[in-house]
Each structure stands twice: as structure tokens, then as C-alpha cells.
């Protein structure tokens, strides 16, 4: 085989092999608790934690004035997929009538892109948010221990 042909094939194939593993690696970091940085309502003193656990998403609401602790603001299912460099989270089964109003403004069924994820920060985005008219919606989180 011609050595220049081999080099050309390697130069083309190597980046594909390297980058194709990025999205699955991102998805592996999703499970756990993520504290929402909720800038949509800065007057809201509550803390919201999105808990991703084996296909179940639970939004937990912590109210500073509630001595009884946390309440479940909403529940949904999620499924992760990856294509080349893009990792996505598909949310389904979220029912607004069975959720707190605070969760209804944060989440809706649809596909969310994982824009950034590491051991400290998660950023999700979508244009599928109900009532947004196709606007670009972002949710930013920090890892909760």
C-alpha cells in the first residue's frame, strides 16, 4: 500500500476516532445532583436541585423557611444520546399539572443539548421549551455533593 495513502487515511480517521468518544464521555458525567443557577427569578430564595438518576429526573425544591426540608417540585424521565460531538438529553413524561409551578417554568418535555459538562458545571440548552416560541433557552448548574 502506498505510504502517502495510509497517511491520508490516518489523518482523516484519527480525528473522527478521537472526537467520537467525547459525547459518550459527557453523558457519563450527567448522573448525580445538579444545583440550578436560577437567573429567571432572582427574587426566588429557594434552591432547586435536578437529580439525574438512571433515567429518572427529579427536581427537588429546598425552601429556606421550611423546617420540614425539601419537596419534590417535578418528575420526568430522561434518555441520553450522542452523535459525533453532540450529547443530548431527551426529557419526557413531565406533567405540568402534577408539578409545582416553579418546576413548570424550568422544564418541559423535549430535547436538550449538553453544551458543557465537567465535574463542576453543567449547561443545557433547548429550543423545545414550551411557550418559548422556539427561543434558545439555557439552564446552568453546579455539581451538588
C-alpha positions as CSV (number, residue, x, y, z in Angstrom):
1,X,0.0,0.0,0.0
2,X,1.2,3.5,-0.8
3,X,2.5,5.2,2.3
4,X,1.0,8.6,1.4
5,X,-2.4,6.9,1.1
6,X,-2.0,5.3,4.5
7,X,-1.0,8.7,6.0
8,X,-4.0,10.4,4.3
9,X,-6.4,7.8,5.7
10,X,-4.9,8.1,9.2
11,X,-5.1,11.9,9.1
12,X,-8.8,11.6,8.2
13,X,-9.7,8.7,10.5
14,X,-7.8,9.7,13.7
15,X,-9.8,12.9,14.5
16,X,-13.0,11.0,14.0
17,X,-12.0,8.3,16.4
18,X,-10.8,10.9,19.0
19,X,-13.8,13.1,18.8
20,X,-16.4,10.3,18.6
21,X,-15.6,9.4,22.2
22,X,-16.3,13.0,23.5
23,X,-20.1,12.9,23.6
24,X,-20.3,9.5,25.4
25,X,-17.8,10.7,28.0
26,X,-20.0,13.8,28.6
27,X,-23.1,11.7,29.0
28,X,-21.3,9.5,31.6
29,X,-20.9,12.7,33.8
30,X,-24.6,13.6,33.8
31,X,-25.9,11.3,36.6
32,X,-26.0,12.9,40.0
33,X,-27.3,16.1,41.6
34,X,-27.0,19.5,39.9
35,X,-27.9,22.8,41.6
36,X,-29.7,25.1,39.2
37,X,-28.4,28.6,38.9
38,X,-31.9,30.1,38.5
39,X,-31.5,33.6,37.0
40,X,-35.0,33.7,35.7
41,X,-36.4,34.7,39.1
42,X,-33.7,36.3,41.3
43,X,-36.3,37.1,43.9
44,X,-37.0,33.4,44.4
45,X,-35.0,32.4,47.6
46,X,-35.5,28.6,47.0
47,X,-32.8,26.3,45.9
48,X,-33.5,23.8,43.1
49,X,-31.6,20.6,42.5
50,X,-32.1,18.5,39.4
51,X,-31.3,14.9,40.2
52,X,-30.4,12.7,37.2
53,X,-30.5,9.0,38.2
54,X,-30.8,6.1,35.8
55,X,-33.3,7.6,33.5
56,X,-35.3,9.4,36.2
57,X,-35.1,13.2,36.6
58,X,-36.4,14.7,39.9
59,X,-36.5,18.4,40.6
60,X,-36.1,18.9,44.4
61,X,-37.0,22.3,45.9
62,X,-35.4,23.5,49.1
63,X,-37.2,26.3,50.8
64,X,-35.0,28.2,53.4
65,X,-38.1,28.9,55.6
66,X,-39.4,25.3,55.5
67,X,-38.1,23.4,58.5
68,X,-39.5,20.1,57.1
69,X,-36.9,20.1,54.4
70,X,-37.2,19.5,50.7
71,X,-40.2,19.0,48.4
72,X,-40.4,17.3,45.0
73,X,-41.3,20.0,42.5
74,X,-41.4,17.8,39.5
75,X,-40.5,14.5,37.9
76,X,-39.8,13.3,34.4
77,X,-37.8,10.6,32.6
78,X,-34.7,11.3,30.5
79,X,-32.7,9.4,27.9
80,X,-29.3,10.4,26.7
81,X,-28.0,10.1,23.1
82,X,-24.8,11.1,21.4
83,X,-23.9,11.8,17.8
84,X,-20.4,12.5,16.9
85,X,-19.6,15.6,19.1
86,X,-23.1,16.3,20.4
87,X,-24.6,14.9,23.5
88,X,-28.3,15.3,24.2
89,X,-30.8,14.7,26.9
90,X,-34.4,13.9,25.8
91,X,-36.9,14.8,28.6
92,X,-40.3,13.0,28.5
93,X,-43.1,12.3,30.9
94,X,-43.1,15.7,32.6
95,X,-46.6,16.6,33.5
96,X,-47.2,20.3,34.5
97,X,-50.5,19.5,36.4
98,X,-48.6,17.1,38.7
99,X,-45.7,19.5,39.3
100,X,-45.1,22.7,41.3
101,X,-45.3,26.0,39.4
102,X,-41.6,26.6,39.9
103,X,-40.7,23.4,38.0
104,X,-43.2,24.2,35.2
105,X,-41.2,27.4,34.4
106,X,-37.9,25.5,34.4
107,X,-38.6,22.4,32.4
108,X,-40.6,20.9,29.6
109,X,-40.5,17.8,27.5
110,X,-38.1,17.9,24.6
111,X,-34.5,17.6,23.5
112,X,-31.8,19.5,25.5
113,X,-28.3,19.7,24.2
114,X,-25.4,19.3,26.7
115,X,-23.4,22.4,25.9
116,X,-20.9,21.9,28.7
117,X,-20.3,19.3,31.4
118,X,-17.4,18.6,33.7
119,X,-17.1,17.8,37.3
120,X,-18.3,21.2,38.4
121,X,-20.5,22.8,35.7
122,X,-23.4,21.6,33.5
123,X,-25.1,23.8,30.8
124,X,-28.2,22.5,29.0
125,X,-29.9,24.3,26.1
126,X,-33.0,23.8,24.0
127,X,-35.4,25.4,21.6
128,X,-38.1,23.0,22.6
129,X,-39.2,24.8,25.8
130,X,-43.0,25.1,25.9
131,X,-44.1,28.6,25.4
132,X,-40.7,29.9,24.2
133,X,-41.7,30.2,20.6
134,X,-38.5,28.4,19.6
135,X,-36.2,30.8,21.6
136,X,-32.9,29.5,22.7
137,X,-33.2,28.5,26.4
138,X,-30.3,27.8,28.7
139,X,-30.1,26.1,32.1
140,X,-26.9,26.3,34.1
141,X,-25.9,24.2,37.1
142,X,-23.2,23.5,39.5
143,X,-22.5,20.0,40.9
144,X,-24.0,19.2,44.3
145,X,-22.3,16.7,46.6
